[in-house]
Amino acid sequence: MVSHSLLLVLLVLASVQSFTAAPNAIGPDRCCFSYQTHRIPVRLITAYNETARQCIKPGVIFTLKEGKYVCADPSVKWVQYSINKLRQVSLH
């Protein structure tokens, strides 16, 4: 029974992570498998990276001020707006 509970906890923890990192594998470093659904204020975002073309789903990985990483759908308006704002700030 304990092993089933432990397996369930590990499965839940694995599904909470929205991207995966594979530093020693052949292929992209990070891919998104689910997206943040709520808008993130631009003031909380410090950087962004687009996922590699080899990833199954396109994605934008935002780095937040507290050091967390969040995947977002690049076709969504708020994501495009945030990227444009971050680009404007980096140009100045």
Helices and strands as residue ranges (DSSP letters): H 2-16, E 19-21, E 30-32, G 42-44, E 45-50, E 60-64, E 69-72, H 77-91
